[in-house]
Amino acid sequence: MSIRVHYIEGRREQGDDIQAQLSDLMARLGHRDGFLGAELLVSPEQPGLCLLESRWMGEVPALRVPPGCKSWSFEVAEIWQASPQA
């Protein structure tokens, strides 16, 4: 079974509360089948941009994307992890 990563991109122009909307959405993902984890990303270099990244085992379920947001889903092709430190 594959791992998929899903992104939802929101921008403040869509409403000052876009970060709160994506945070609320993230809080509701945990009960969904296949959910592995999520992060809400903001960047000082991209003011007003928010990305909700979520990881899934298998297919990404249908998610209610806030109006005006963009979304993408990717299948993980490779994974590299840091070696454990001694």
Summary of the structure (lengths in Angstrom):
residues: 86
radius of gyration: 14.2
end to end distance: 31.9
largest distance: 47.6
contacts: 201
relative contact order: 0.35
helix: 15%
strand: 37%
